[in-house]
Amino acid sequence: MSESLRWQRSTDTLVLSGKLDRDTLLTLWQQRETVMQNINVIDVAALERVDSAGLALLVHLREMVRAQGSTPLFTGVTDKLHSLITLYNLQQIIVSAEKSV
């Protein structure tokens, strides 16, 4: 169902897919402590849609990883998501792995 948010952990990577918006993020929010353990990379390539609430959750997930002593990288940042990141002036917070190479 494309109206939902899905995620999968793979080693140190969290892969998000579907829609990350105010209507779909509650389950991930409720499970964030478990989901984010030992995550260093957040792959957002398969996200079809991200709204401002979803972007806020990405910032929060980043801070959770930083609290564990690591700085996460985001992979698969689409042009649309990059535009949203720029609109909210979060380029220094949502750091794309593609940009840091």
matplotlib code that plots the C-alpha trace (Angstrom):
import matplotlib.pyplot as plt

x = [0.0, 1.6, -0.2, 2.0, 5.5, 7.7, 11.2, 13.8, 17.1, 20.1, 23.3, 23.8, 21.3, 17.7, 15.9, 12.7, 10.1, 6.6, 5.3, 6.8, 4.2, 2.0, -0.5, 2.0, 4.8, 3.2, 4.3, 7.9, 7.8, 6.5, 9.2, 12.1, 14.2, 14.4, 14.6, 17.4, 19.8, 23.2, 22.0, 24.6, 22.9, 19.4, 18.4, 15.5, 15.8, 12.5, 10.4, 7.7, 6.6, 8.0, 6.1, 7.3, 6.3, 8.3, 11.3, 11.0, 11.1, 14.2, 15.9, 14.8, 16.2, 19.5, 19.6, 19.0, 22.0, 24.1, 23.2, 24.6, 27.9, 27.7, 26.8, 24.4, 24.5, 21.4, 21.5, 19.2, 18.1, 15.8, 15.7, 12.3, 13.4, 16.6, 14.3, 12.4, 15.6, 16.8, 13.4, 13.8, 17.6, 18.5, 21.4, 23.9, 21.7, 20.4, 23.8, 23.6, 26.3, 26.4, 27.4, 30.0, 32.1]
y = [0.0, 3.2, 5.3, 3.8, 4.2, 1.2, 0.7, -2.0, -2.2, -3.6, -3.7, 0.0, 1.4, 2.3, 2.1, 4.2, 3.7, 4.9, 8.2, 10.0, 12.5, 13.5, 10.7, 7.9, 8.6, 7.6, 3.9, 4.8, 7.5, 5.0, 2.5, 5.0, 3.9, 0.3, 1.1, 3.6, 1.5, 1.3, 3.1, 5.3, 5.7, 6.6, 5.7, 7.9, 7.0, 5.0, 7.7, 8.8, 11.8, 13.7, 16.7, 19.1, 16.6, 13.9, 16.2, 17.0, 13.3, 12.9, 15.7, 13.9, 10.6, 12.3, 13.7, 10.2, 8.8, 11.8, 11.0, 7.5, 9.1, 9.0, 11.5, 9.8, 10.3, 10.3, 8.5, 8.8, 12.4, 13.2, 16.7, 17.2, 16.3, 18.4, 21.4, 20.8, 20.6, 23.9, 25.6, 24.9, 25.7, 22.3, 21.6, 21.4, 19.0, 16.6, 15.8, 13.7, 11.0, 12.0, 15.5, 14.6, 12.4]
z = [0.0, -1.1, 1.5, 4.3, 5.6, 5.6, 7.0, 7.1, 9.1, 7.3, 9.3, 10.2, 7.7, 8.1, 4.7, 4.6, 1.8, 1.0, 2.4, 5.4, 6.4, 9.3, 8.5, 8.3, 10.8, 14.1, 14.1, 13.4, 16.0, 18.6, 17.7, 17.2, 20.2, 19.0, 15.3, 15.6, 17.7, 15.9, 12.8, 11.0, 7.6, 6.8, 3.2, 2.0, -1.8, -1.7, -0.1, -2.4, -0.3, 2.7, 4.3, 7.0, 9.7, 8.0, 7.7, 11.4, 12.2, 10.0, 12.1, 15.3, 14.1, 13.3, 16.8, 18.2, 16.3, 17.4, 21.0, 20.4, 19.5, 15.7, 12.9, 10.5, 6.8, 4.5, 1.2, -1.7, -1.1, -4.0, -5.6, -4.1, -0.6, -1.1, -2.0, 1.3, 3.2, 1.6, 2.2, 6.0, 5.9, 7.2, 4.8, 7.7, 9.6, 7.0, 5.5, 2.3, 1.9, -1.8, -0.9, 1.7, -0.6]

ax = plt.figure().add_subplot(projection="3d")
ax.plot(x, y, z, "-o")
ax.set_aspect("equal")
plt.show()
